[in-house]
Amino acid sequence: MGRKNLLNISMLGALISLLCVGYGIDTNTKWLSSGAIIAFIASFACGLGPVPFVVISDIAPYHVRS
């Protein structure tokens, strides 16, 4: 999909899920908060978690990476 698309989708998913966590805590809706936390972890795992490490390996010189 490309790094930029993965990062954008991941950030959007994380933002929406964190808003849902806040709303779920505010309204005392446990199922919404729990589902939103799982959605946050899933969205973080597909973009914000692994992609920066791939980008760093492309930016840094070879002798620094090893």
All heavy atoms as TSV, in Angstrom:
chain	resi	resn	atom	element	x	y	z
A	1	MET	N	N	0.809	-1.213	0.000
A	1	MET	CA	C	0.000	0.000	0.000
A	1	MET	C	C	0.844	1.266	0.000
A	1	MET	O	O	0.351	2.314	-0.358
A	1	MET	CB	C	-0.913	0.025	1.214
A	1	MET	CG	C	-2.056	-0.945	1.164
A	1	MET	SD	S	-3.157	-0.780	2.579
A	1	MET	CE	C	-3.815	0.827	2.306
A	2	GLY	N	N	2.047	1.170	0.471
A	2	GLY	CA	C	2.896	2.351	0.549
A	2	GLY	C	C	2.944	2.892	1.968
A	2	GLY	O	O	2.000	2.783	2.733
A	3	ARG	N	N	4.058	3.482	2.296
A	3	ARG	CA	C	4.258	3.971	3.671
A	3	ARG	C	C	3.335	5.108	4.029
A	3	ARG	O	O	2.785	5.160	5.125
A	3	ARG	CB	C	5.703	4.425	3.837
A	3	ARG	CG	C	6.673	3.318	3.703
A	3	ARG	CD	C	8.072	3.858	3.819
A	3	ARG	NE	N	8.995	2.811	3.432
A	3	ARG	CZ	C	10.153	3.022	2.880
A	3	ARG	NH1	N	10.537	4.245	2.633
A	3	ARG	NH2	N	10.931	2.025	2.553
A	4	LYS	N	N	3.168	6.034	3.117
A	4	LYS	CA	C	2.349	7.210	3.423
A	4	LYS	C	C	0.890	6.819	3.659
A	4	LYS	O	O	0.266	7.295	4.610
A	4	LYS	CB	C	2.458	8.215	2.285
A	4	LYS	CG	C	1.842	9.545	2.606
A	4	LYS	CD	C	2.144	10.551	1.508
A	4	LYS	CE	C	1.604	11.905	1.891
A	4	LYS	NZ	N	1.880	12.907	0.879
A	5	ASN	N	N	0.352	5.939	2.834
A	5	ASN	CA	C	-1.021	5.495	3.025
A	5	ASN	C	C	-1.187	4.732	4.330
A	5	ASN	O	O	-2.168	4.911	5.049
A	5	ASN	CB	C	-1.474	4.621	1.852
A	5	ASN	CG	C	-1.700	5.421	0.601
A	5	ASN	OD1	O	-1.948	6.616	0.664
A	5	ASN	ND2	N	-1.607	4.773	-0.530
A	6	LEU	N	N	-0.237	3.855	4.637
A	6	LEU	CA	C	-0.316	3.102	5.892
A	6	LEU	C	C	-0.266	4.029	7.105
A	6	LEU	O	O	-1.007	3.847	8.071
A	6	LEU	CB	C	0.815	2.078	5.975
A	6	LEU	CG	C	0.647	0.814	5.150
A	6	LEU	CD1	C	1.898	-0.034	5.253
A	6	LEU	CD2	C	-0.562	0.037	5.594
A	7	LEU	N	N	0.609	5.027	7.064
A	7	LEU	CA	C	0.694	5.958	8.184
A	7	LEU	C	C	-0.580	6.788	8.319
A	7	LEU	O	O	-1.078	7.004	9.429
A	7	LEU	CB	C	1.904	6.875	8.026
A	7	LEU	CG	C	3.256	6.232	8.315
A	7	LEU	CD1	C	4.374	7.194	7.952
A	7	LEU	CD2	C	3.349	5.829	9.761
A	8	ASN	N	N	-1.127	7.248	7.204
A	8	ASN	CA	C	-2.354	8.050	7.263
A	8	ASN	C	C	-3.535	7.234	7.779
A	8	ASN	O	O	-4.307	7.702	8.630
A	8	ASN	CB	C	-2.674	8.642	5.897
A	8	ASN	CG	C	-1.747	9.761	5.529
A	8	ASN	OD1	O	-1.163	10.408	6.396
A	8	ASN	ND2	N	-1.592	9.997	4.241
A	9	ILE	N	N	-3.704	6.021	7.275
A	9	ILE	CA	C	-4.801	5.161	7.730
A	9	ILE	C	C	-4.623	4.818	9.198
A	9	ILE	O	O	-5.581	4.825	9.981
A	9	ILE	CB	C	-4.876	3.893	6.854
A	9	ILE	CG1	C	-5.330	4.258	5.445
A	9	ILE	CG2	C	-5.810	2.867	7.470
A	9	ILE	CD1	C	-5.189	3.137	4.443
A	10	SER	N	N	-3.394	4.536	9.589
A	10	SER	CA	C	-3.119	4.187	10.979
A	10	SER	C	C	-3.391	5.362	11.918
A	10	SER	O	O	-3.984	5.196	12.984
A	10	SER	CB	C	-1.675	3.731	11.113
A	10	SER	OG	O	-1.377	3.391	12.432
A	11	MET	N	N	-2.974	6.560	11.522
A	11	MET	CA	C	-3.217	7.731	12.374
A	11	MET	C	C	-4.704	8.055	12.465
A	11	MET	O	O	-5.197	8.409	13.534
A	11	MET	CB	C	-2.437	8.925	11.853
A	11	MET	CG	C	-0.970	8.857	12.177
A	11	MET	SD	S	-0.081	10.360	11.763
A	11	MET	CE	C	0.177	10.133	10.019
A	12	LEU	N	N	-5.417	7.912	11.363
A	12	LEU	CA	C	-6.856	8.156	11.377
A	12	LEU	C	C	-7.571	7.135	12.261
A	12	LEU	O	O	-8.434	7.490	13.062
A	12	LEU	CB	C	-7.420	8.117	9.957
A	12	LEU	CG	C	-8.907	8.392	9.819
A	12	LEU	CD1	C	-9.218	9.832	10.241
A	12	LEU	CD2	C	-9.354	8.144	8.399
A	13	GLY	N	N	-7.184	5.877	12.136
A	13	GLY	CA	C	-7.776	4.841	12.984
A	13	GLY	C	C	-7.473	5.053	14.454
A	13	GLY	O	O	-8.329	4.863	15.320
A	14	ALA	N	N	-6.240	5.460	14.756
A	14	ALA	CA	C	-5.862	5.723	16.141
A	14	ALA	C	C	-6.634	6.918	16.694
A	14	ALA	O	O	-7.108	6.890	17.839
A	14	ALA	CB	C	-4.366	5.966	16.247
A	15	LEU	N	N	-6.793	7.955	15.902
A	15	LEU	CA	C	-7.539	9.131	16.345
A	15	LEU	C	C	-8.999	8.793	16.634
A	15	LEU	O	O	-9.534	9.156	17.693
A	15	LEU	CB	C	-7.448	10.235	15.296
A	15	LEU	CG	C	-8.270	11.494	15.583
A	15	LEU	CD1	C	-7.683	12.237	16.771
A	15	LEU	CD2	C	-8.323	12.378	14.363
A	16	ILE	N	N	-9.630	8.099	15.725
A	16	ILE	CA	C	-11.040	7.747	15.912
A	16	ILE	C	C	-11.211	6.824	17.115
A	16	ILE	O	O	-12.126	7.006	17.924
A	16	ILE	CB	C	-11.597	7.108	14.623
A	16	ILE	CG1	C	-11.692	8.155	13.525
A	16	ILE	CG2	C	-12.969	6.487	14.871
A	16	ILE	CD1	C	-12.023	7.596	12.159
A	17	SER	N	N	-10.330	5.844	17.251
A	17	SER	CA	C	-10.467	4.927	18.370
A	17	SER	C	C	-10.196	5.613	19.707
A	17	SER	O	O	-10.861	5.315	20.706
A	17	SER	CB	C	-9.557	3.714	18.194
A	17	SER	OG	O	-8.215	4.103	18.180
A	18	LEU	N	N	-9.259	6.562	19.748
A	18	LEU	CA	C	-9.018	7.275	21.001
A	18	LEU	C	C	-10.179	8.193	21.360
A	18	LEU	O	O	-10.509	8.360	22.537
A	18	LEU	CB	C	-7.710	8.066	20.926
A	18	LEU	CG	C	-6.447	7.220	20.972
A	18	LEU	CD1	C	-5.224	8.097	20.809
A	18	LEU	CD2	C	-6.373	6.435	22.254
A	19	LEU	N	N	-10.823	8.773	20.352
A	19	LEU	CA	C	-12.033	9.554	20.622
A	19	LEU	C	C	-13.142	8.664	21.168
A	19	LEU	O	O	-13.877	9.057	22.083
A	19	LEU	CB	C	-12.491	10.277	19.352
A	19	LEU	CG	C	-11.609	11.426	18.883
A	19	LEU	CD1	C	-12.076	11.935	17.521
A	19	LEU	CD2	C	-11.593	12.547	19.900
A	20	CYS	N	N	-13.238	7.450	20.622
A	20	CYS	CA	C	-14.240	6.505	21.125
A	20	CYS	C	C	-13.922	6.047	22.548
A	20	CYS	O	O	-14.830	5.848	23.359
A	20	CYS	CB	C	-14.347	5.300	20.199
A	20	CYS	SG	S	-15.123	5.664	18.629
A	21	VAL	N	N	-12.640	5.881	22.854
A	21	VAL	CA	C	-12.253	5.533	24.226
A	21	VAL	C	C	-12.681	6.643	25.183
A	21	VAL	O	O	-13.259	6.387	26.244
A	21	VAL	CB	C	-10.733	5.270	24.340
A	21	VAL	CG1	C	-10.303	5.206	25.792
A	21	VAL	CG2	C	-10.357	3.994	23.644
A	22	GLY	N	N	-12.398	7.881	24.825
A	22	GLY	CA	C	-12.787	9.012	25.674
A	22	GLY	C	C	-14.289	9.111	25.848
A	22	GLY	O	O	-14.786	9.331	26.956
A	23	TYR	N	N	-15.029	8.921	24.766
A	23	TYR	CA	C	-16.487	8.972	24.851
A	23	TYR	C	C	-17.021	7.806	25.683
A	23	TYR	O	O	-17.945	7.980	26.479
A	23	TYR	CB	C	-17.104	8.944	23.447
A	23	TYR	CG	C	-18.598	9.014	23.456
A	23	TYR	CD1	C	-19.243	10.216	23.740
A	23	TYR	CD2	C	-19.374	7.895	23.195
A	23	TYR	CE1	C	-20.616	10.281	23.761
A	23	TYR	CE2	C	-20.744	7.953	23.207
A	23	TYR	CZ	C	-21.374	9.149	23.495
A	23	TYR	OH	O	-22.737	9.214	23.527
A	24	GLY	N	N	-16.429	6.636	25.508
A	24	GLY	CA	C	-16.863	5.473	26.278
A	24	GLY	C	C	-16.590	5.628	27.766
A	24	GLY	O	O	-17.401	5.212	28.597
A	25	ILE	N	N	-15.478	6.234	28.112
A	25	ILE	CA	C	-15.178	6.470	29.530
A	25	ILE	C	C	-16.110	7.539	30.101
A	25	ILE	O	O	-16.578	7.422	31.229
A	25	ILE	CB	C	-13.695	6.862	29.697
A	25	ILE	CG1	C	-12.803	5.652	29.431
A	25	ILE	CG2	C	-13.428	7.423	31.094
A	25	ILE	CD1	C	-11.326	5.966	29.399
A	26	ASP	N	N	-16.384	8.565	29.300
A	26	ASP	CA	C	-17.250	9.654	29.752
A	26	ASP	C	C	-18.683	9.175	29.992
A	26	ASP	O	O	-19.328	9.607	30.946
A	26	ASP	CB	C	-17.225	10.786	28.737
A	26	ASP	CG	C	-17.884	12.043	29.246
A	26	ASP	OD1	O	-17.673	12.377	30.438
A	26	ASP	OD2	O	-18.602	12.694	28.460
A	27	THR	N	N	-19.172	8.308	29.126
A	27	THR	CA	C	-20.552	7.815	29.256
A	27	THR	C	C	-20.638	6.504	30.012
A	27	THR	O	O	-21.720	5.932	30.130
A	27	THR	CB	C	-21.186	7.627	27.865
A	27	THR	OG1	O	-20.419	6.672	27.137
A	27	THR	CG2	C	-21.270	8.936	27.119
A	28	ASN	N	N	-19.523	6.014	30.521
A	28	ASN	CA	C	-19.455	4.769	31.286
A	28	ASN	C	C	-19.951	3.578	30.454
A	28	ASN	O	O	-20.687	2.729	30.942
A	28	ASN	CB	C	-20.232	4.884	32.601
A	28	ASN	CG	C	-19.778	3.870	33.618
A	28	ASN	OD1	O	-18.713	3.287	33.481
A	28	ASN	ND2	N	-20.593	3.647	34.630
A	29	THR	N	N	-19.551	3.545	29.186
A	29	THR	CA	C	-19.885	2.446	28.291
A	29	THR	C	C	-18.654	1.564	28.159
A	29	THR	O	O	-17.728	1.877	27.399
A	29	THR	CB	C	-20.312	2.982	26.910
A	29	THR	OG1	O	-21.272	4.002	27.091
A	29	THR	CG2	C	-20.883	1.888	26.058
A	30	LYS	N	N	-18.644	0.467	28.900
A	30	LYS	CA	C	-17.447	-0.372	28.957
A	30	LYS	C	C	-17.175	-1.087	27.644
A	30	LYS	O	O	-16.027	-1.232	27.239
A	30	LYS	CB	C	-17.591	-1.387	30.088
A	30	LYS	CG	C	-17.639	-0.742	31.450
A	30	LYS	CD	C	-17.856	-1.757	32.533
A	30	LYS	CE	C	-18.026	-1.049	33.851
A	30	LYS	NZ	N	-18.364	-1.970	34.932
A	31	TRP	N	N	-18.207	-1.528	26.952
A	31	TRP	CA	C	-17.990	-2.264	25.707
A	31	TRP	C	C	-17.407	-1.359	24.620
A	31	TRP	O	O	-16.608	-1.815	23.812
A	31	TRP	CB	C	-19.279	-2.930	25.233
A	31	TRP	CG	C	-20.397	-1.970	24.931
A	31	TRP	CD1	C	-21.365	-1.555	25.792
A	31	TRP	CD2	C	-20.633	-1.291	23.696
A	31	TRP	NE1	N	-22.197	-0.655	25.169
A	31	TRP	CE2	C	-21.776	-0.489	23.879
A	31	TRP	CE3	C	-20.010	-1.293	22.463
A	31	TRP	CZ2	C	-22.281	0.322	22.876
A	31	TRP	CZ3	C	-20.522	-0.496	21.453
A	31	TRP	CH2	C	-21.653	0.293	21.667
A	32	LEU	N	N	-17.806	-0.089	24.622
A	32	LEU	CA	C	-17.257	0.846	23.635
A	32	LEU	C	C	-15.786	1.129	23.914
A	32	LEU	O	O	-14.961	1.136	22.999
A	32	LEU	CB	C	-18.055	2.148	23.629
A	32	LEU	CG	C	-17.570	3.237	22.668
A	32	LEU	CD1	C	-17.656	2.746	21.225
A	32	LEU	CD2	C	-18.373	4.502	22.855
A	33	SER	N	N	-15.462	1.324	25.167
A	33	SER	CA	C	-14.060	1.577	25.529
A	33	SER	C	C	-13.185	0.372	25.223
A	33	SER	O	O	-12.085	0.513	24.682
A	33	SER	CB	C	-13.952	1.915	27.014
A	33	SER	OG	O	-14.671	3.069	27.306
A	34	SER	N	N	-13.671	-0.811	25.542
A	34	SER	CA	C	-12.889	-2.025	25.284
A	34	SER	C	C	-12.684	-2.247	23.791
A	34	SER	O	O	-11.581	-2.564	23.344
A	34	SER	CB	C	-13.595	-3.237	25.887
A	34	SER	OG	O	-13.745	-3.083	27.263
A	35	GLY	N	N	-13.725	-2.087	23.016
A	35	GLY	CA	C	-13.606	-2.257	21.565
A	35	GLY	C	C	-12.709	-1.213	20.939
A	35	GLY	O	O	-11.956	-1.501	20.003
A	36	ALA	N	N	-12.773	0.011	21.449
A	36	ALA	CA	C	-11.941	1.078	20.906
A	36	ALA	C	C	-10.470	0.861	21.241
A	36	ALA	O	O	-9.596	1.199	20.435
A	36	ALA	CB	C	-12.416	2.425	21.431
A	37	ILE	N	N	-10.177	0.291	22.394
A	37	ILE	CA	C	-8.786	-0.018	22.733
A	37	ILE	C	C	-8.237	-1.090	21.803
A	37	ILE	O	O	-7.102	-0.998	21.323
A	37	ILE	CB	C	-8.671	-0.435	24.219
A	37	ILE	CG1	C	-8.902	0.778	25.110
A	37	ILE	CG2	C	-7.315	-1.066	24.511
A	37	ILE	CD1	C	-9.017	0.459	26.578
A	38	ILE	N	N	-9.053	-2.089	21.505
A	38	ILE	CA	C	-8.633	-3.126	20.564
A	38	ILE	C	C	-8.439	-2.530	19.173
A	38	ILE	O	O	-7.485	-2.869	18.456
A	38	ILE	CB	C	-9.656	-4.276	20.556
A	38	ILE	CG1	C	-9.605	-4.996	21.906
A	38	ILE	CG2	C	-9.389	-5.253	19.418
A	38	ILE	CD1	C	-10.705	-5.993	22.123
A	39	ALA	N	N	-9.328	-1.629	18.769
A	39	ALA	CA	C	-9.191	-0.966	17.470
A	39	ALA	C	C	-7.931	-0.102	17.428
A	39	ALA	O	O	-7.253	-0.032	16.393
A	39	ALA	CB	C	-10.422	-0.116	17.178
A	40	PHE	N	N	-7.591	0.544	18.543
A	40	PHE	CA	C	-6.368	1.341	18.591
A	40	PHE	C	C	-5.141	0.465	18.404
A	40	PHE	O	O	-4.231	0.800	17.648
A	40	PHE	CB	C	-6.271	2.103	19.911
A	40	PHE	CG	C	-4.976	2.849	20.053
A	40	PHE	CD1	C	-4.784	4.050	19.405
A	40	PHE	CD2	C	-3.946	2.332	20.821
A	40	PHE	CE1	C	-3.588	4.737	19.513
A	40	PHE	CE2	C	-2.745	3.006	20.942
A	40	PHE	CZ	C	-2.566	4.215	20.280
A	41	ILE	N	N	-5.104	-0.656	19.083
A	41	ILE	CA	C	-3.964	-1.566	18.963
A	41	ILE	C	C	-3.842	-2.081	17.533
A	41	ILE	O	O	-2.745	-2.151	16.978
A	41	ILE	CB	C	-4.094	-2.722	19.978
A	41	ILE	CG1	C	-3.952	-2.178	21.395
A	41	ILE	CG2	C	-3.064	-3.806	19.705
A	41	ILE	CD1	C	-4.293	-3.165	22.477
A	42	ALA	N	N	-4.978	-2.406	16.914
A	42	ALA	CA	C	-4.957	-2.906	15.536
A	42	ALA	C	C	-4.484	-1.829	14.562
A	42	ALA	O	O	-3.691	-2.101	13.654
A	42	ALA	CB	C	-6.341	-3.403	15.145
A	43	SER	N	N	-4.951	-0.602	14.745
A	43	SER	CA	C	-4.532	0.459	13.831
A	43	SER	C	C	-3.074	0.844	14.056
A	43	SER	O	O	-2.364	1.181	13.102
A	43	SER	CB	C	-5.441	1.686	13.975
A	43	SER	OG	O	-5.289	2.272	15.244
A	44	PHE	N	N	-2.608	0.773	15.282
A	44	PHE	CA	C	-1.202	1.060	15.564
A	44	PHE	C	C	-0.310	-0.015	14.956
A	44	PHE	O	O	0.765	0.281	14.432
A	44	PHE	CB	C	-0.969	1.141	17.077
A	44	PHE	CG	C	0.436	1.511	17.460
A	44	PHE	CD1	C	0.836	2.830	17.448
A	44	PHE	CD2	C	1.342	0.544	17.829
A	44	PHE	CE1	C	2.128	3.185	17.794
A	44	PHE	CE2	C	2.634	0.883	18.178
A	44	PHE	CZ	C	3.031	2.209	18.158
A	45	ALA	N	N	-0.760	-1.258	15.000
A	45	ALA	CA	C	0.056	-2.371	14.511
A	45	ALA	C	C	0.214	-2.361	13.000
A	45	ALA	O	O	1.198	-2.889	12.481
A	45	ALA	CB	C	-0.552	-3.690	14.961
A	46	CYS	N	N	-0.714	-1.759	12.275
A	46	CYS	CA	C	-0.605	-1.797	10.811
A	46	CYS	C	C	0.136	-0.600	10.239
A	46	CYS	O	O	0.405	-0.581	9.043
A	46	CYS	CB	C	-1.988	-1.912	10.176
A	46	CYS	SG	S	-2.961	-0.411	10.227
A	47	GLY	N	N	0.486	0.394	11.031
A	47	GLY	CA	C	1.165	1.543	10.448
A	47	GLY	C	C	2.132	2.242	11.371
A	47	GLY	O	O	3.323	2.282	11.116
A	48	LEU	N	N	1.638	2.814	12.433
A	48	LEU	CA	C	2.497	3.621	13.302
A	48	LEU	C	C	3.538	2.798	14.044
A	48	LEU	O	O	4.570	3.329	14.448
A	48	LEU	CB	C	1.641	4.387	14.319
A	48	LEU	CG	C	0.909	5.595	13.778
A	48	LEU	CD1	C	-0.018	6.169	14.842
A	48	LEU	CD2	C	1.860	6.651	13.310
A	49	GLY	N	N	3.296	1.522	14.240
A	49	GLY	CA	C	4.268	0.681	14.926
A	49	GLY	C	C	5.461	0.323	14.060
A	49	GLY	O	O	6.594	0.711	14.351
A	50	PRO	N	N	5.255	-0.404	12.963
A	50	PRO	CA	C	6.402	-0.893	12.192
A	50	PRO	C	C	6.957	0.058	11.135
A	50	PRO	O	O	8.132	-0.041	10.792
A	50	PRO	CB	C	5.853	-2.149	11.515
A	50	PRO	CG	C	4.399	-1.901	11.378
A	50	PRO	CD	C	4.019	-1.082	12.584
A	51	VAL	N	N	6.169	0.958	10.595
A	51	VAL	CA	C	6.618	1.763	9.459
A	51	VAL	C	C	7.785	2.691	9.794
A	51	VAL	O	O	8.720	2.798	9.007
A	51	VAL	CB	C	5.433	2.527	8.828
A	51	VAL	CG1	C	5.898	3.541	7.814
A	51	VAL	CG2	C	4.482	1.544	8.175
A	52	PRO	N	N	7.807	3.388	10.947
A	52	PRO	CA	C	8.970	4.254	11.218
A	52	PRO	C	C	10.301	3.509	11.243
A	52	PRO	O	O	11.327	4.057	10.850
A	52	PRO	CB	C	8.657	4.864	12.585
A	52	PRO	CG	C	7.179	4.871	12.647
A	52	PRO	CD	C	6.759	3.618	11.942
A	53	PHE	N	N	10.294	2.244	11.651
A	53	PHE	CA	C	11.542	1.484	11.655
A	53	PHE	C	C	12.011	1.202	10.237
A	53	PHE	O	O	13.201	1.174	9.959
A	53	PHE	CB	C	11.369	0.182	12.435
A	53	PHE	CG	C	11.096	0.414	13.889
A	53	PHE	CD1	C	9.845	0.176	14.432
A	53	PHE	CD2	C	12.084	0.912	14.715
A	53	PHE	CE1	C	9.594	0.411	15.763
A	53	PHE	CE2	C	11.834	1.145	16.061
A	53	PHE	CZ	C	10.579	0.892	16.578
A	54	VAL	N	N	11.088	1.013	9.318
A	54	VAL	CA	C	11.443	0.808	7.915
A	54	VAL	C	C	11.994	2.104	7.332
A	54	VAL	O	O	12.961	2.099	6.576
A	54	VAL	CB	C	10.216	0.316	7.117
A	54	VAL	CG1	C	10.530	0.220	5.638
A	54	VAL	CG2	C	9.736	-1.015	7.646
A	55	VAL	N	N	11.405	3.233	7.683
A	55	VAL	CA	C	11.845	4.526	7.174
A	55	VAL	C	C	13.242	4.856	7.692
A	55	VAL	O	O	14.086	5.348	6.954
A	55	VAL	CB	C	10.832	5.626	7.549
A	55	VAL	CG1	C	11.350	6.999	7.177
A	55	VAL	CG2	C	9.498	5.371	6.880
A	56	ILE	N	N	13.507	4.566	8.958
A	56	ILE	CA	C	14.824	4.851	9.535
A	56	ILE	C	C	15.907	4.051	8.819
A	56	ILE	O	O	16.999	4.560	8.571
A	56	ILE	CB	C	14.816	4.575	11.051
A	56	ILE	CG1	C	14.002	5.650	11.763
A	56	ILE	CG2	C	16.230	4.523	11.614
A	56	ILE	CD1	C	13.789	5.396	13.223
A	57	SER	N	N	15.602	2.816	8.445
A	57	SER	CA	C	16.616	2.016	7.761
A	57	SER	C	C	16.922	2.563	6.369
A	57	SER	O	O	18.003	2.329	5.840
A	57	SER	CB	C	16.159	0.562	7.666
A	57	SER	OG	O	15.036	0.453	6.819
A	58	ASP	N	N	15.980	3.265	5.763
A	58	ASP	CA	C	16.248	3.878	4.458
A	58	ASP	C	C	17.003	5.194	4.591
A	58	ASP	O	O	17.751	5.558	3.694
A	58	ASP	CB	C	14.937	4.142	3.718
A	58	ASP	CG	C	14.309	2.875	3.200
A	58	ASP	OD1	O	15.023	1.861	3.120
A	58	ASP	OD2	O	13.112	2.906	2.886
A	59	ILE	N	N	16.831	5.894	5.684
A	59	ILE	CA	C	17.457	7.210	5.859
A	59	ILE	C	C	18.881	7.089	6.376
A	59	ILE	O	O	19.784	7.772	5.898
A	59	ILE	CB	C	16.607	8.069	6.824
A	59	ILE	CG1	C	15.250	8.374	6.195
A	59	ILE	CG2	C	17.323	9.353	7.185
A	59	ILE	CD1	C	14.281	9.048	7.144
A	60	ALA	N	N	19.089	6.238	7.360
A	60	ALA	CA	C	20.406	6.142	7.990
A	60	ALA	C	C	21.398	5.406	7.092
A	60	ALA	O	O	21.013	4.468	6.381
A	60	ALA	CB	C	20.289	5.410	9.329
A	61	PRO	N	N	22.666	5.793	7.120
A	61	PRO	CA	C	23.686	5.071	6.345
A	61	PRO	C	C	23.869	3.645	6.861
A	61	PRO	O	O	23.530	3.335	8.007
A	61	PRO	CB	C	24.956	5.886	6.567
A	61	PRO	CG	C	24.556	7.149	7.192
A	61	PRO	CD	C	23.210	6.961	7.780
A	62	TYR	N	N	24.429	2.797	6.013
A	62	TYR	CA	C	24.571	1.375	6.352
A	62	TYR	C	C	25.434	1.145	7.586
A	62	TYR	O	O	25.101	0.320	8.420
A	62	TYR	CB	C	25.129	0.613	5.159
A	62	TYR	CG	C	25.254	-0.853	5.422
A	62	TYR	CD1	C	24.131	-1.658	5.469
A	62	TYR	CD2	C	26.500	-1.444	5.649
A	62	TYR	CE1	C	24.223	-3.008	5.725
A	62	TYR	CE2	C	26.610	-2.790	5.903
A	62	TYR	CZ	C	25.464	-3.571	5.940
A	62	TYR	OH	O	25.572	-4.908	6.207
A	63	HIS	N	N	26.539	1.867	7.726
A	63	HIS	CA	C	27.440	1.623	8.858
A	63	HIS	C	C	26.819	2.024	10.188
A	63	HIS	O	O	27.188	1.526	11.237
A	63	HIS	CB	C	28.784	2.336	8.639
A	63	HIS	CG	C	28.687	3.838	8.700
A	63	HIS	ND1	N	28.252	4.573	7.621
A	63	HIS	CD2	C	28.952	4.709	9.692
A	63	HIS	CE1	C	28.265	5.860	7.952
A	63	HIS	NE2	N	28.689	5.964	9.204
A	64	VAL	N	N	25.848	2.924	10.175
A	64	VAL	CA	C	25.176	3.333	11.414
A	64	VAL	C	C	24.130	2.289	11.830
A	64	VAL	O	O	23.932	2.036	12.999
A	64	VAL	CB	C	24.516	4.715	11.223
A	64	VAL	CG1	C	23.719	5.115	12.440
A	64	VAL	CG2	C	25.566	5.755	10.913
A	65	ARG	N	N	23.483	1.671	10.856
A	65	ARG	CA	C	22.432	0.704	11.148
A	65	ARG	C	C	22.964	-0.567	11.780
A	65	ARG	O	O	22.300	-1.194	12.582
A	65	ARG	CB	C	21.677	0.325	9.871
A	65	ARG	CG	C	20.762	1.409	9.400
A	65	ARG	CD	C	19.980	0.948	8.231
A	65	ARG	NE	N	20.782	1.187	7.022
A	65	ARG	CZ	C	20.561	0.647	5.868
A	65	ARG	NH1	N	19.555	-0.193	5.736
A	65	ARG	NH2	N	21.305	0.914	4.840
A	66	SER	N	N	24.144	-0.986	11.444
A	66	SER	CA	C	24.667	-2.247	11.983
A	66	SER	C	C	25.310	-2.009	13.317
A	66	SER	O	O	24.969	-2.310	14.340
A	66	SER	CB	C	25.706	-2.848	11.067
A	66	SER	OG	O	26.780	-1.943	10.884
